[in-house]
């Protein structure tokens, strides 16, 4: 039995469904996503290119606003404010990382909450905590939930170990899975956690998002859990730059029921949930809640 998740195949099936959905509801090129790219990071440029390709394939109007990598914070905030009041913009995201001197939280919180389709503003994180379905779930956390749901992996009452507590990934996942109706027993571990292996061994589901290469080793695994690896690190091996996950993939995959690889794992599904959030933002903005209900049934979690 193949226990390795194919995120590209999974996401592609839903991309087709979203494309058909936009065609059926006469929404092709009427939903608009703006991406602000204010860094010179090659990986960021690649991620933006993937989002652009998928957006155009399914019929979302996509536009990249490029700024110099050394752009001042005020320039980014001014640009966000312009898009906040742009009546033709449904969703706004700022591609991270930003320069070290920039206050990332201030930038993310300057995005109007109804256009914050990455779901990273304090308002949307607050809605996540309160269970407000009109908010936007952070895309990576949403992707994890979508994979668990579609693969029929039981969450309620299960012990889920989340390694990482960042506001971008770890914390939203912990909040989401411990909330109704998912009702998992969540143990959140981080850099200060001692005896990590003890927590990992008792888990039914392991979700790691710290970016520490091969943190989770086969010797730490017991009871054939489900493993979702979100952490990505670029390391040099024999002179080659290689992407490595938090999980020692080759050894761990033999001891689990299910595992996501670093490349072609959760990443494509994260892009899928960004597309969902962007369409949702458009429908909410135009009070098309009947169509939104159909969208939520199509991409059910």
Backbone torsions as a table, in degrees:
resi	resn	phi	psi	omega
1	UNK	NA	130.0	179.5
2	UNK	-81.3	115.3	-177.5
3	UNK	-103.1	8.3	-178.8
4	UNK	-94.3	122.8	-176.5
5	UNK	-73.1	134.5	176.0
6	UNK	-103.9	93.2	-176.2
7	UNK	-67.4	-31.7	180.0
8	UNK	-66.5	-47.5	178.6
9	UNK	-62.1	-44.6	180.0
10	UNK	-58.6	-51.1	-177.1
11	UNK	-67.2	-39.0	-178.7
12	UNK	-59.4	-36.0	178.3
13	UNK	-62.6	-39.7	179.4
14	UNK	-78.0	-30.6	175.3
15	UNK	-58.4	-41.9	179.1
16	UNK	-64.2	-40.2	178.8
17	UNK	-64.5	-40.9	178.8
18	UNK	-67.4	-37.9	177.3
19	UNK	-60.9	-46.3	178.3
20	UNK	-64.1	-37.2	179.2
21	UNK	-62.3	-46.1	-179.7
22	UNK	-65.6	-38.4	177.5
23	UNK	-64.5	-47.4	-176.2
24	UNK	-61.7	-35.2	-176.9
25	UNK	-101.0	16.6	176.4
26	UNK	54.2	48.7	-177.7
27	UNK	-117.8	5.8	-179.0
28	UNK	-61.8	127.4	-179.7
29	UNK	64.5	10.7	176.8
30	UNK	-100.0	-13.1	176.5
31	UNK	-98.3	128.3	-171.5
32	UNK	-120.8	130.5	177.8
33	UNK	-122.3	126.3	177.6
34	UNK	-110.4	130.2	178.6
35	UNK	-116.9	124.1	178.3
36	UNK	-97.0	117.3	-179.9
37	UNK	-110.1	107.6	-176.0
38	UNK	-123.3	40.5	173.3
39	UNK	-148.9	163.1	-178.3
40	UNK	-105.3	19.4	-178.4
41	UNK	-70.3	121.3	-179.8
42	UNK	-57.3	-37.1	179.4
43	UNK	-64.4	-39.8	178.6
44	UNK	-62.7	-42.1	178.9
45	UNK	-63.1	-37.5	177.6
46	UNK	-66.0	-44.8	179.7
47	UNK	-61.4	-41.2	179.1
48	UNK	-65.1	-39.9	179.1
49	UNK	-62.1	-38.6	177.7
50	UNK	-64.7	-44.6	179.0
51	UNK	-62.2	-39.2	179.0
52	UNK	-65.7	-44.8	-179.6
53	UNK	-60.4	-46.7	-178.6
54	UNK	-65.4	-43.7	179.7
55	UNK	-56.5	-47.7	-177.4
56	UNK	-68.3	-34.6	179.3
57	UNK	-64.0	-39.3	-175.9
58	UNK	-92.6	-13.1	175.5
59	UNK	107.7	23.2	175.3
60	UNK	-96.8	134.3	178.3
61	UNK	-74.5	114.7	-172.1
62	UNK	-117.7	135.8	179.1
63	UNK	-142.0	128.2	176.7
64	UNK	-96.4	129.4	174.2
65	UNK	-106.7	108.0	-174.8
66	UNK	-94.2	130.9	174.5
67	UNK	-122.0	158.8	177.1
68	UNK	-64.1	149.0	-179.3
69	UNK	-62.0	-21.2	178.9
70	UNK	-101.7	22.3	-179.7
71	UNK	-61.4	141.7	178.6
72	UNK	-75.8	154.8	-178.3
73	UNK	-58.3	-41.7	-178.7
74	UNK	-60.1	-34.2	178.5
75	UNK	-66.5	-39.9	178.5
76	UNK	-67.1	-43.4	-179.7
77	UNK	-64.0	-38.9	178.3
78	UNK	-63.8	-41.0	179.1
79	UNK	-65.8	-42.1	178.2
80	UNK	-62.3	-43.1	179.6
81	UNK	-60.5	-38.8	178.5
82	UNK	-63.5	-39.4	179.5
83	UNK	-75.9	-28.7	175.8
84	UNK	-58.4	-37.9	-176.9
85	UNK	-98.0	0.9	177.8
86	UNK	-76.0	113.5	-174.6
87	UNK	-67.4	-13.8	-179.2
88	UNK	-96.9	1.3	-179.7
89	UNK	-102.9	120.6	178.9
90	UNK	-92.9	-41.2	-177.2
91	UNK	-131.6	144.1	178.2
92	UNK	-129.9	130.4	170.6
93	UNK	-132.4	149.2	174.1
94	UNK	-109.4	118.9	-178.9
95	UNK	-71.9	120.8	178.5
96	UNK	-91.3	156.1	6.9
97	UNK	-84.5	165.1	172.1
98	UNK	-109.9	168.7	178.9
99	UNK	-56.6	148.4	-172.8
100	UNK	-60.5	-28.2	-178.1
101	UNK	-81.8	-5.0	-179.0
102	UNK	-89.7	137.3	177.3
103	UNK	-80.3	99.1	-174.8
104	UNK	-61.2	-41.9	-179.6
105	UNK	-62.0	-40.3	178.1
106	UNK	-62.9	-41.7	179.2
107	UNK	-63.7	-49.3	-178.3
108	UNK	-64.4	-37.7	-179.1
109	UNK	-76.0	-11.8	176.8
110	UNK	-80.2	-14.5	177.2
111	UNK	-75.3	129.4	177.4
112	UNK	-53.3	131.0	-172.8
113	UNK	-59.1	-31.0	-179.9
114	UNK	-77.4	-7.5	176.2
115	UNK	-116.3	2.2	-177.6
116	UNK	-82.3	74.3	-172.4
117	UNK	-76.3	-9.6	170.1
118	UNK	-80.6	-14.9	176.7
119	UNK	67.3	29.2	-173.2
120	UNK	-105.0	-1.7	178.7
121	UNK	-76.1	159.4	179.6
122	UNK	-60.3	-35.6	-179.6
123	UNK	-64.0	-46.6	-178.9
124	UNK	-71.6	-32.9	174.1
125	UNK	-66.5	-34.8	175.1
126	UNK	-64.9	-39.8	177.2
127	UNK	-65.6	-35.7	176.7
128	UNK	-61.3	-44.3	179.7
129	UNK	-63.5	-40.2	-176.3
130	UNK	-83.8	-7.7	179.5
131	UNK	80.2	21.3	179.1
132	UNK	-76.3	110.5	-175.0
133	UNK	-71.7	-12.0	178.8
134	UNK	-80.9	-10.6	176.1
135	UNK	-78.3	175.5	179.6
136	UNK	-109.6	123.8	178.0
137	UNK	-76.3	133.4	176.3
138	UNK	-51.3	135.6	-165.8
139	UNK	-61.7	-38.5	-179.3
140	UNK	-69.6	-43.1	176.5
141	UNK	-61.4	-41.0	178.3
142	UNK	-62.1	-40.6	-179.7
143	UNK	-64.0	-41.6	177.5
144	UNK	-60.0	-46.8	179.8
145	UNK	-61.4	-42.0	-179.3
146	UNK	-62.3	-43.3	179.9
147	UNK	-65.2	-46.1	178.5
148	UNK	-58.8	-42.8	-178.1
149	UNK	-65.6	-51.6	-175.1
150	UNK	-67.5	-29.7	179.8
151	UNK	-86.0	3.0	176.7
152	UNK	67.0	27.3	-179.9
153	UNK	-83.5	116.1	-176.3
154	UNK	-66.3	133.3	-178.6
155	UNK	-110.1	-42.8	-173.5
156	UNK	-56.5	124.6	177.9
157	UNK	78.9	-5.2	-178.3
158	UNK	-85.2	155.3	177.9
159	UNK	-89.8	117.0	-179.4
160	UNK	-113.8	121.0	175.2
161	UNK	-97.7	118.1	176.8
162	UNK	-106.3	119.2	-179.6
163	UNK	-102.3	111.5	-174.2
164	UNK	121.4	139.7	-177.6
165	UNK	-134.2	25.7	179.4
166	UNK	-66.8	152.4	178.6
167	UNK	-70.8	-13.8	-179.8
168	UNK	-83.8	-35.8	-173.4
169	UNK	-133.1	-66.5	-170.5
170	UNK	-58.5	-49.2	-177.3
171	UNK	-64.1	-47.2	178.1
172	UNK	-59.9	-38.4	179.0
173	UNK	-63.6	-44.0	179.6
174	UNK	-61.4	-44.6	179.4
175	UNK	-63.2	-46.6	-175.5
176	UNK	-63.0	-49.3	-174.6
177	UNK	-72.0	-24.9	178.7
178	UNK	-86.2	-8.1	-177.4
179	UNK	-88.5	162.0	172.2
180	UNK	-69.8	143.0	4.9
181	UNK	-95.0	15.6	-172.5
182	UNK	-85.7	-38.6	164.5
183	UNK	56.3	38.5	174.6
184	UNK	-81.2	156.0	169.3
185	UNK	-91.6	106.3	-171.5
186	UNK	-101.6	129.0	172.3
187	UNK	-110.4	117.7	-179.4
188	UNK	-99.0	120.4	177.8
189	UNK	-110.5	159.8	-176.1
190	UNK	-157.3	-168.8	-173.6
191	UNK	-63.3	-23.0	-179.1
192	UNK	-95.2	-2.2	-179.3
193	UNK	-71.5	132.0	176.0
194	UNK	-99.6	155.5	178.7
195	UNK	55.5	48.9	179.9
196	UNK	-55.3	-37.4	-177.6
197	UNK	-61.3	-31.1	179.2
198	UNK	-63.7	-43.5	179.4
199	UNK	-69.4	-41.9	-178.2
200	UNK	-62.4	-40.7	-177.4
201	UNK	-64.5	-28.3	-177.1
202	UNK	-92.5	4.6	-173.7
203	UNK	-87.4	149.3	169.8
204	UNK	-90.7	-32.5	-180.0
205	UNK	-134.6	133.2	177.4
206	UNK	-116.1	126.6	176.9
207	UNK	-125.6	116.0	-176.7
208	UNK	-116.6	130.6	-176.2
209	UNK	-146.3	57.3	-178.7
210	UNK	-117.1	-17.3	-179.3
211	UNK	73.4	38.6	177.3
212	UNK	-117.9	109.0	-171.9
213	UNK	-54.5	128.3	174.5
214	UNK	53.3	38.3	176.9
215	UNK	-63.7	-41.7	-178.3
216	UNK	-94.0	115.0	-176.9
217	UNK	-109.0	161.6	-177.5
218	UNK	-58.4	-33.2	-178.8
219	UNK	-65.4	-16.4	-178.9
220	UNK	-91.9	-7.2	-172.2
221	UNK	-97.1	134.8	177.9
222	UNK	-146.3	143.7	172.7
223	UNK	79.3	16.1	176.7
224	UNK	51.4	66.7	178.3
225	UNK	-79.3	179.2	171.0
226	UNK	-98.7	136.8	-174.6
227	UNK	-126.2	126.1	175.7
228	UNK	-118.8	117.3	-175.9
229	UNK	-105.8	113.0	-179.0
230	UNK	-106.6	-24.6	-177.3
231	UNK	-66.0	136.7	179.2
232	UNK	-130.6	130.3	175.2
233	UNK	-132.4	142.8	175.6
234	UNK	-103.6	119.4	-177.5
235	UNK	-126.3	158.0	178.0
236	UNK	-94.2	122.5	176.9
237	UNK	-128.9	116.3	-179.0
238	UNK	53.4	39.9	177.3
239	UNK	82.3	0.4	179.8
240	UNK	-110.9	142.7	177.0
241	UNK	-85.0	121.3	-173.8
242	UNK	-128.2	142.2	175.2
243	UNK	-86.1	126.8	-178.9
244	UNK	-124.3	141.1	178.4
245	UNK	-91.9	179.3	175.6
246	UNK	-69.8	-21.2	-175.6
247	UNK	-103.1	135.8	173.7
248	UNK	-73.5	85.1	-164.4
249	UNK	-54.2	-53.0	-171.8
250	UNK	-61.7	-37.6	-179.5
251	UNK	-83.8	-35.1	-176.4
252	UNK	-73.8	-34.2	-174.2
253	UNK	-60.1	-21.5	178.7
254	UNK	-80.1	-9.1	-174.3
255	UNK	-119.4	16.1	-177.7
256	UNK	-131.7	160.3	176.5
257	UNK	-79.0	-28.9	-171.6
258	UNK	-158.4	140.0	179.0
259	UNK	-149.8	143.6	175.9
260	UNK	-101.9	132.1	175.9
261	UNK	-76.6	166.0	178.8
262	UNK	-70.6	-49.0	178.9
263	UNK	-91.5	125.2	-179.7
264	UNK	75.3	25.3	178.5
265	UNK	-104.9	-107.7	-179.1
266	UNK	-71.9	-26.2	-176.4
267	UNK	-50.9	-54.9	179.4
268	UNK	-60.8	-32.4	179.9
269	UNK	-73.3	-31.8	174.7
270	UNK	-61.9	-42.2	176.5
271	UNK	-63.6	-40.5	176.9
272	UNK	-56.3	-46.4	-177.4
273	UNK	-70.5	-26.9	172.6
274	UNK	-65.1	-41.3	177.5
275	UNK	-62.6	-43.3	178.1
276	UNK	-59.3	-49.3	-178.6
277	UNK	-60.9	-37.2	-178.7
278	UNK	-68.2	-43.3	176.8
279	UNK	-64.4	-41.1	177.6
280	UNK	-58.7	-43.2	180.0
281	UNK	-59.9	-42.1	179.1
282	UNK	-63.5	-45.7	-177.1
283	UNK	-66.3	-38.7	177.4
284	UNK	-66.3	-41.6	-177.1
285	UNK	-61.8	-33.0	-178.9
286	UNK	-103.6	15.8	175.8
287	UNK	56.2	36.7	179.0
288	UNK	-96.9	63.2	-172.9
289	UNK	-73.0	-23.7	175.9
290	UNK	-67.6	-39.4	177.9
291	UNK	-73.4	-35.3	177.3
292	UNK	-60.6	-39.6	178.5
293	UNK	-60.5	-38.5	177.9
294	UNK	-68.1	-38.4	177.5
295	UNK	-62.6	-43.1	-178.6
296	UNK	-67.1	-31.0	175.6
297	UNK	-72.8	-33.5	-180.0
298	UNK	-67.6	-42.7	-179.6
299	UNK	-111.9	64.4	-172.0
300	UNK	-74.4	143.2	171.8
301	UNK	-134.9	NA	NA
